[in-house]
Protein backbone atom coordinates (compact mmCIF):
# COMPACT_ATOMS: atom_id res chain seq x y z
CA UNK A 1 0.00 0.00 0.00
CA UNK A 2 1.19 3.53 -0.83
CA UNK A 3 0.21 6.76 0.92
CA UNK A 4 -0.11 10.38 -0.13
CA UNK A 5 -0.44 13.93 1.22
CA UNK A 6 -1.96 16.91 -0.60
CA UNK A 7 0.40 19.91 -0.74
CA UNK A 8 -1.85 22.28 -2.74
CA UNK A 9 -4.80 24.37 -1.57
CA UNK A 10 -7.68 22.68 -3.43
CA UNK A 11 -7.32 19.65 -5.71
CA UNK A 12 -10.16 18.03 -7.66
CA UNK A 13 -11.13 14.46 -6.82
CA UNK A 14 -12.66 12.95 -9.95
CA UNK A 15 -14.90 10.02 -10.77
CA UNK A 16 -12.59 8.79 -13.53
CA UNK A 17 -8.87 9.38 -14.31
CA UNK A 18 -9.45 12.34 -16.62
CA UNK A 19 -9.45 16.14 -16.31
CA UNK A 20 -12.87 16.19 -17.98
CA UNK A 21 -14.39 13.65 -15.57
CA UNK A 22 -17.04 14.56 -12.98
CA UNK A 23 -15.86 16.33 -9.83
CA UNK A 24 -16.98 14.12 -6.94
CA UNK A 25 -15.20 15.99 -4.14
CA UNK A 26 -12.14 18.08 -3.39
CA UNK A 27 -8.89 17.32 -1.57
CA UNK A 28 -7.74 20.21 0.61
CA UNK A 29 -4.24 21.11 1.70
CA UNK A 30 -2.99 18.65 4.27
CA UNK A 31 -5.49 15.90 3.50
CA UNK A 32 -3.82 12.50 3.57
CA UNK A 33 -4.92 9.25 1.99
CA UNK A 34 -4.19 5.72 0.85
CA UNK A 35 -3.19 5.26 -2.79
CA UNK A 36 -5.27 2.33 -4.01
CA UNK A 37 -4.04 2.36 -7.60
CA UNK A 38 -1.12 4.29 -9.08
CA UNK A 39 -0.92 4.94 -12.81
CA UNK A 40 1.38 7.08 -14.95
CA UNK A 41 -0.71 10.26 -14.65
CA UNK A 42 -3.49 9.49 -12.16
CA UNK A 43 -3.94 7.68 -8.85
CA UNK A 44 -7.10 6.33 -7.24
CA UNK A 45 -7.13 7.27 -3.57
CA UNK A 46 -9.16 6.77 -0.40
CA UNK A 47 -9.22 9.78 1.90
CA UNK A 48 -8.50 9.10 5.56
CA UNK A 49 -11.07 11.60 6.86
CA UNK A 50 -14.14 9.89 5.38
CA UNK A 51 -12.88 6.98 3.23
CA UNK A 52 -14.17 8.75 0.12
CA UNK A 53 -12.60 7.46 -3.09
CA UNK A 54 -11.73 9.04 -6.41
CA UNK A 55 -8.95 9.91 -8.85
CA UNK A 56 -6.31 12.58 -8.28
CA UNK A 57 -3.60 13.92 -10.62
CA UNK A 58 -0.18 12.59 -9.58
CA UNK A 59 1.31 16.10 -9.92
CA UNK A 60 -0.95 17.39 -7.16
CA UNK A 61 0.19 15.32 -4.19
CA UNK A 62 3.34 13.79 -2.77
CA UNK A 63 3.93 10.29 -1.49
CA UNK A 64 4.62 9.76 2.20
CA UNK A 65 5.82 6.75 4.15
CA UNK A 66 3.41 4.44 5.94
CA UNK A 67 4.86 5.56 9.28
CA UNK A 68 4.04 9.19 8.47
CA UNK A 69 0.49 8.25 7.45
CA UNK A 70 -0.07 6.35 10.70
CA UNK A 71 1.34 9.26 12.68
CA UNK A 72 -1.09 11.64 10.97
CA UNK A 73 -3.99 9.30 11.72
CA UNK A 74 -3.17 9.34 15.43
CA UNK A 75 -3.06 13.12 15.74
CA UNK A 76 -6.02 15.39 16.44
CA UNK A 77 -6.37 17.60 13.33
CA UNK A 78 -5.17 21.19 13.55
CA UNK A 79 -7.20 23.22 11.05
CA UNK A 80 -6.80 26.68 9.53
CA UNK A 81 -9.68 28.96 10.49
CA UNK A 82 -9.43 31.94 8.10
CA UNK A 83 -11.26 31.92 4.77
CA UNK A 84 -7.88 32.17 3.00
CA UNK A 85 -4.42 31.99 4.54
CA UNK A 86 -0.89 31.16 3.44
CA UNK A 87 1.85 28.66 4.15
CA UNK A 88 5.48 29.25 3.20
CA UNK A 89 7.78 26.61 1.74
CA UNK A 90 11.52 26.08 2.21
CA UNK A 91 12.21 28.75 -0.44
CA UNK A 92 9.96 31.23 1.41
CA UNK A 93 7.44 31.15 -1.39
CA UNK A 94 3.83 31.66 -0.30
CA UNK A 95 1.05 29.18 -1.11
CA UNK A 96 -2.64 29.94 -0.42
CA UNK A 97 -4.68 27.54 1.67
CA UNK A 98 -8.43 27.43 2.31
CA UNK A 99 -10.58 27.42 5.44
CA UNK A 100 -10.44 23.98 7.07
CA UNK A 101 -7.04 22.93 5.72
CA UNK A 102 -5.24 20.31 7.80
CA UNK A 103 -1.95 21.60 9.23
CA UNK A 104 -0.71 18.36 10.79
CA UNK A 105 1.40 17.54 7.73
CA UNK A 106 3.49 20.71 7.82
CA UNK A 107 6.56 18.84 9.05
CA UNK A 108 6.40 16.30 6.23
CA UNK A 109 5.92 19.01 3.59
CA UNK A 110 8.59 21.26 5.17
CA UNK A 111 6.10 24.14 5.27
CA UNK A 112 5.55 26.88 7.83
CA UNK A 113 2.25 28.39 8.98
CA UNK A 114 1.69 31.41 11.22
CA UNK A 115 -2.06 32.01 10.86
CA UNK A 116 -5.07 31.26 13.05
CA UNK A 117 -5.97 27.64 13.75
CA UNK A 118 -8.10 25.41 15.92
CA UNK A 119 -7.76 21.95 17.43
CA UNK A 120 -10.17 19.54 19.05
CA UNK A 121 -13.91 19.52 19.62
CA UNK A 122 -15.75 22.79 20.09
CA UNK A 123 -19.12 23.35 21.75
CA UNK A 124 -22.18 22.57 19.65
CA UNK A 125 -23.29 26.19 19.98
CA UNK A 126 -20.38 27.15 17.70
CA UNK A 127 -21.65 25.13 14.71
CA UNK A 128 -24.10 27.75 13.44
CA UNK A 129 -21.50 30.51 13.83
CA UNK A 130 -19.08 28.49 11.73
CA UNK A 131 -21.72 27.86 9.09
CA UNK A 132 -22.12 31.62 8.59
CA UNK A 133 -18.52 31.77 7.32
CA UNK A 134 -19.81 30.07 4.15
CA UNK A 135 -22.87 32.29 3.69
CA UNK A 136 -23.38 33.21 -0.01
CA UNK A 137 -20.78 30.68 -1.19
CA UNK A 138 -21.81 29.55 -4.71
CA UNK A 139 -23.12 26.01 -5.05
CA UNK A 140 -20.59 23.68 -6.68
CA UNK A 141 -21.17 19.95 -7.09
CA UNK A 142 -18.29 18.27 -5.26
CA UNK A 143 -17.09 21.54 -3.71
CA UNK A 144 -15.77 21.95 -0.17
CA UNK A 145 -14.50 25.55 -0.03
CA UNK A 146 -15.81 29.11 0.52
CA UNK A 147 -15.47 29.60 -3.26
CA UNK A 148 -17.77 26.72 -4.18
CA UNK A 149 -19.48 24.05 -2.09
CA UNK A 150 -22.26 21.47 -2.26
CA UNK A 151 -24.81 20.73 0.44
CA UNK A 152 -23.01 17.83 2.10
CA UNK A 153 -19.57 19.36 1.60
CA UNK A 154 -20.92 22.36 3.50
CA UNK A 155 -22.17 20.32 6.46
CA UNK A 156 -19.04 18.16 6.49
CA UNK A 157 -16.69 21.16 6.54
CA UNK A 158 -18.68 23.02 9.21
CA UNK A 159 -18.64 19.96 11.44
CA UNK A 160 -14.97 19.35 10.68
CA UNK A 161 -14.06 22.87 11.77
CA UNK A 162 -15.77 22.14 15.08
CA UNK A 163 -13.80 18.93 15.61
CA UNK A 164 -16.38 16.39 14.38
CA UNK A 165 -15.89 14.09 11.40
CA UNK A 166 -18.96 13.13 9.39
CA UNK A 167 -19.19 11.31 6.09
CA UNK A 168 -19.11 13.03 2.69
CA UNK A 169 -22.50 12.54 0.98
CA UNK A 170 -25.92 13.52 2.35
CA UNK A 171 -27.18 9.93 2.16
CA UNK A 172 -24.13 8.77 4.14
CA UNK A 173 -24.47 11.52 6.73
CA UNK A 174 -28.11 10.53 7.24
CA UNK A 175 -26.90 7.16 8.55
CA UNK A 176 -25.12 8.87 11.46
CA UNK A 177 -26.47 10.23 14.73
CA UNK A 178 -29.85 9.87 16.43
CA UNK A 179 -33.15 10.57 14.67
CA UNK A 180 -35.53 13.15 16.18
CA UNK A 181 -39.30 12.84 15.89
CA UNK A 182 -40.20 16.51 15.49
CA UNK A 183 -38.60 19.79 14.49
CA UNK A 184 -39.45 21.07 17.96
CA UNK A 185 -37.03 18.51 19.44
CA UNK A 186 -34.14 19.88 17.39
CA UNK A 187 -31.57 22.43 18.46
CA UNK A 188 -29.21 24.65 16.46
CA UNK A 189 -26.47 22.55 14.89
CA UNK A 190 -28.62 19.47 14.20
CA UNK A 191 -28.85 18.25 10.60
CA UNK A 192 -32.04 18.09 8.53
CA UNK A 193 -32.19 15.71 5.56
CA UNK A 194 -34.46 15.86 2.53
CA UNK A 195 -35.46 13.28 -0.09
CA UNK A 196 -36.67 13.22 -3.69
CA UNK A 197 -39.77 11.59 -5.17
CA UNK A 198 -38.01 8.21 -5.19
CA UNK A 199 -37.29 8.44 -1.46
CA UNK A 200 -33.53 8.95 -1.90
CA UNK A 201 -31.89 11.46 0.43
CA UNK A 202 -30.43 14.17 -1.78
CA UNK A 203 -30.04 17.25 0.42
CA UNK A 204 -28.90 18.29 3.89
CA UNK A 205 -28.75 21.51 5.89
CA UNK A 206 -27.93 22.83 9.35
CA UNK A 207 -30.78 23.80 11.64
CA UNK A 208 -30.69 27.29 13.16
CA UNK A 209 -32.88 29.03 15.73
CA UNK A 210 -36.44 30.16 15.02
CA UNK A 211 -37.29 27.49 12.43
CA UNK A 212 -34.54 28.52 10.05
CA UNK A 213 -32.03 26.43 8.14
CA UNK A 214 -28.74 27.24 6.44
CA UNK A 215 -27.96 25.10 3.40
CA UNK A 216 -26.30 25.12 -0.04
CA UNK A 217 -28.92 25.59 -2.76
CA UNK A 218 -27.72 27.83 -5.57
CA UNK A 219 -25.61 29.39 -2.85
CA UNK A 220 -25.28 28.92 0.88
CA UNK A 221 -28.44 30.61 2.09
CA UNK A 222 -30.82 30.84 5.02
CA UNK A 223 -34.43 29.74 4.54
CA UNK A 224 -37.39 28.70 6.69
CA UNK A 225 -37.89 25.12 7.87
CA UNK A 226 -41.29 23.61 8.63
CA UNK A 227 -42.77 20.11 8.86
CA UNK A 228 -43.06 19.94 5.06
CA UNK A 229 -39.49 20.96 4.35
CA UNK A 230 -37.56 24.05 3.25
CA UNK A 231 -39.56 27.15 2.37
CA UNK A 232 -37.58 29.46 0.09
CA UNK A 233 -38.03 33.04 1.29
CA UNK A 234 -37.27 34.48 -2.17
CA UNK A 235 -39.47 32.32 -4.39
CA UNK A 236 -42.08 31.74 -1.65
CA UNK A 237 -42.43 28.04 -2.26
CA UNK A 238 -41.15 24.77 -0.78
CA UNK A 239 -37.97 23.55 -2.47
CA UNK A 240 -37.09 20.42 -0.46
CA UNK A 241 -39.19 17.74 1.25
CA UNK A 242 -38.18 16.94 4.84
CA UNK A 243 -37.24 13.32 5.51
CA UNK A 244 -35.52 13.17 8.89
CA UNK A 245 -33.67 15.28 11.45
CA UNK A 246 -30.52 13.86 13.01
CA UNK A 247 -28.57 14.86 16.10
CA UNK A 248 -24.94 13.99 15.64
CA UNK A 249 -23.50 16.28 18.32
CA UNK A 250 -25.11 16.54 21.75
CA UNK A 251 -25.40 19.90 23.48
C-alpha positions as CSV (number, residue, x, y, z in Angstrom):
1,X,0.0,0.0,0.0
2,X,1.2,3.5,-0.8
3,X,0.2,6.8,0.9
4,X,-0.1,10.4,-0.1
5,X,-0.4,13.9,1.2
6,X,-2.0,16.9,-0.6
7,X,0.4,19.9,-0.7
8,X,-1.9,22.3,-2.7
9,X,-4.8,24.4,-1.6
10,X,-7.7,22.7,-3.4
11,X,-7.3,19.6,-5.7
12,X,-10.2,18.0,-7.7
13,X,-11.1,14.5,-6.8
14,X,-12.7,13.0,-10.0
15,X,-14.9,10.0,-10.8
16,X,-12.6,8.8,-13.5
17,X,-8.9,9.4,-14.3
18,X,-9.5,12.3,-16.6
19,X,-9.4,16.1,-16.3
20,X,-12.9,16.2,-18.0
21,X,-14.4,13.6,-15.6
22,X,-17.0,14.6,-13.0
23,X,-15.9,16.3,-9.8
24,X,-17.0,14.1,-6.9
25,X,-15.2,16.0,-4.1
26,X,-12.1,18.1,-3.4
27,X,-8.9,17.3,-1.6
28,X,-7.7,20.2,0.6
29,X,-4.2,21.1,1.7
30,X,-3.0,18.6,4.3
31,X,-5.5,15.9,3.5
32,X,-3.8,12.5,3.6
33,X,-4.9,9.3,2.0
34,X,-4.2,5.7,0.8
35,X,-3.2,5.3,-2.8
36,X,-5.3,2.3,-4.0
37,X,-4.0,2.4,-7.6
38,X,-1.1,4.3,-9.1
39,X,-0.9,4.9,-12.8
40,X,1.4,7.1,-15.0
41,X,-0.7,10.3,-14.7
42,X,-3.5,9.5,-12.2
43,X,-3.9,7.7,-8.8
44,X,-7.1,6.3,-7.2
45,X,-7.1,7.3,-3.6
46,X,-9.2,6.8,-0.4
47,X,-9.2,9.8,1.9
48,X,-8.5,9.1,5.6
49,X,-11.1,11.6,6.9
50,X,-14.1,9.9,5.4
51,X,-12.9,7.0,3.2
52,X,-14.2,8.8,0.1
53,X,-12.6,7.5,-3.1
54,X,-11.7,9.0,-6.4
55,X,-9.0,9.9,-8.9
56,X,-6.3,12.6,-8.3
57,X,-3.6,13.9,-10.6
58,X,-0.2,12.6,-9.6
59,X,1.3,16.1,-9.9
60,X,-0.9,17.4,-7.2
61,X,0.2,15.3,-4.2
62,X,3.3,13.8,-2.8
63,X,3.9,10.3,-1.5
64,X,4.6,9.8,2.2
65,X,5.8,6.8,4.1
66,X,3.4,4.4,5.9
67,X,4.9,5.6,9.3
68,X,4.0,9.2,8.5
69,X,0.5,8.2,7.5
70,X,-0.1,6.3,10.7
71,X,1.3,9.3,12.7
72,X,-1.1,11.6,11.0
73,X,-4.0,9.3,11.7
74,X,-3.2,9.3,15.4
75,X,-3.1,13.1,15.7
76,X,-6.0,15.4,16.4
77,X,-6.4,17.6,13.3
78,X,-5.2,21.2,13.5
79,X,-7.2,23.2,11.1
80,X,-6.8,26.7,9.5
81,X,-9.7,29.0,10.5
82,X,-9.4,31.9,8.1
83,X,-11.3,31.9,4.8
84,X,-7.9,32.2,3.0
85,X,-4.4,32.0,4.5
86,X,-0.9,31.2,3.4
87,X,1.8,28.7,4.1
88,X,5.5,29.2,3.2
89,X,7.8,26.6,1.7
90,X,11.5,26.1,2.2
91,X,12.2,28.7,-0.4
92,X,10.0,31.2,1.4
93,X,7.4,31.2,-1.4
94,X,3.8,31.7,-0.3
95,X,1.0,29.2,-1.1
96,X,-2.6,29.9,-0.4
97,X,-4.7,27.5,1.7
98,X,-8.4,27.4,2.3
99,X,-10.6,27.4,5.4
100,X,-10.4,24.0,7.1
101,X,-7.0,22.9,5.7
102,X,-5.2,20.3,7.8
103,X,-1.9,21.6,9.2
104,X,-0.7,18.4,10.8
105,X,1.4,17.5,7.7
106,X,3.5,20.7,7.8
107,X,6.6,18.8,9.0
108,X,6.4,16.3,6.2
109,X,5.9,19.0,3.6
110,X,8.6,21.3,5.2
111,X,6.1,24.1,5.3
112,X,5.5,26.9,7.8
113,X,2.3,28.4,9.0
114,X,1.7,31.4,11.2
115,X,-2.1,32.0,10.9
116,X,-5.1,31.3,13.0
117,X,-6.0,27.6,13.7
118,X,-8.1,25.4,15.9
119,X,-7.8,21.9,17.4
120,X,-10.2,19.5,19.1
121,X,-13.9,19.5,19.6
122,X,-15.7,22.8,20.1
123,X,-19.1,23.3,21.8
124,X,-22.2,22.6,19.7
125,X,-23.3,26.2,20.0
126,X,-20.4,27.2,17.7
127,X,-21.6,25.1,14.7
128,X,-24.1,27.8,13.4
129,X,-21.5,30.5,13.8
130,X,-19.1,28.5,11.7
131,X,-21.7,27.9,9.1
132,X,-22.1,31.6,8.6
133,X,-18.5,31.8,7.3
134,X,-19.8,30.1,4.2
135,X,-22.9,32.3,3.7
136,X,-23.4,33.2,0.0
137,X,-20.8,30.7,-1.2
138,X,-21.8,29.6,-4.7
139,X,-23.1,26.0,-5.0
140,X,-20.6,23.7,-6.7
141,X,-21.2,20.0,-7.1
142,X,-18.3,18.3,-5.3
143,X,-17.1,21.5,-3.7
144,X,-15.8,22.0,-0.2
145,X,-14.5,25.6,0.0
146,X,-15.8,29.1,0.5
147,X,-15.5,29.6,-3.3
148,X,-17.8,26.7,-4.2
149,X,-19.5,24.1,-2.1
150,X,-22.3,21.5,-2.3
151,X,-24.8,20.7,0.4
152,X,-23.0,17.8,2.1
153,X,-19.6,19.4,1.6
154,X,-20.9,22.4,3.5
155,X,-22.2,20.3,6.5
156,X,-19.0,18.2,6.5
157,X,-16.7,21.2,6.5
158,X,-18.7,23.0,9.2
159,X,-18.6,20.0,11.4
160,X,-15.0,19.3,10.7
161,X,-14.1,22.9,11.8
162,X,-15.8,22.1,15.1
163,X,-13.8,18.9,15.6
164,X,-16.4,16.4,14.4
165,X,-15.9,14.1,11.4
166,X,-19.0,13.1,9.4
167,X,-19.2,11.3,6.1
168,X,-19.1,13.0,2.7
169,X,-22.5,12.5,1.0
170,X,-25.9,13.5,2.3
171,X,-27.2,9.9,2.2
172,X,-24.1,8.8,4.1
173,X,-24.5,11.5,6.7
174,X,-28.1,10.5,7.2
175,X,-26.9,7.2,8.6
176,X,-25.1,8.9,11.5
177,X,-26.5,10.2,14.7
178,X,-29.9,9.9,16.4
179,X,-33.2,10.6,14.7
180,X,-35.5,13.2,16.2
181,X,-39.3,12.8,15.9
182,X,-40.2,16.5,15.5
183,X,-38.6,19.8,14.5
184,X,-39.5,21.1,18.0
185,X,-37.0,18.5,19.4
186,X,-34.1,19.9,17.4
187,X,-31.6,22.4,18.5
188,X,-29.2,24.7,16.5
189,X,-26.5,22.6,14.9
190,X,-28.6,19.5,14.2
191,X,-28.9,18.3,10.6
192,X,-32.0,18.1,8.5
193,X,-32.2,15.7,5.6
194,X,-34.5,15.9,2.5
195,X,-35.5,13.3,-0.1
196,X,-36.7,13.2,-3.7
197,X,-39.8,11.6,-5.2
198,X,-38.0,8.2,-5.2
199,X,-37.3,8.4,-1.5
200,X,-33.5,9.0,-1.9
201,X,-31.9,11.5,0.4
202,X,-30.4,14.2,-1.8
203,X,-30.0,17.2,0.4
204,X,-28.9,18.3,3.9
205,X,-28.7,21.5,5.9
206,X,-27.9,22.8,9.4
207,X,-30.8,23.8,11.6
208,X,-30.7,27.3,13.2
209,X,-32.9,29.0,15.7
210,X,-36.4,30.2,15.0
211,X,-37.3,27.5,12.4
212,X,-34.5,28.5,10.0
213,X,-32.0,26.4,8.1
214,X,-28.7,27.2,6.4
215,X,-28.0,25.1,3.4
216,X,-26.3,25.1,0.0
217,X,-28.9,25.6,-2.8
218,X,-27.7,27.8,-5.6
219,X,-25.6,29.4,-2.9
220,X,-25.3,28.9,0.9
221,X,-28.4,30.6,2.1
222,X,-30.8,30.8,5.0
223,X,-34.4,29.7,4.5
224,X,-37.4,28.7,6.7
225,X,-37.9,25.1,7.9
226,X,-41.3,23.6,8.6
227,X,-42.8,20.1,8.9
228,X,-43.1,19.9,5.1
229,X,-39.5,21.0,4.4
230,X,-37.6,24.0,3.3
231,X,-39.6,27.2,2.4
232,X,-37.6,29.5,0.1
233,X,-38.0,33.0,1.3
234,X,-37.3,34.5,-2.2
235,X,-39.5,32.3,-4.4
236,X,-42.1,31.7,-1.7
237,X,-42.4,28.0,-2.3
238,X,-41.2,24.8,-0.8
239,X,-38.0,23.5,-2.5
240,X,-37.1,20.4,-0.5
241,X,-39.2,17.7,1.2
242,X,-38.2,16.9,4.8
243,X,-37.2,13.3,5.5
244,X,-35.5,13.2,8.9
245,X,-33.7,15.3,11.5
246,X,-30.5,13.9,13.0
247,X,-28.6,14.9,16.1
248,X,-24.9,14.0,15.6
249,X,-23.5,16.3,18.3
250,X,-25.1,16.5,21.8
251,X,-25.4,19.9,23.5
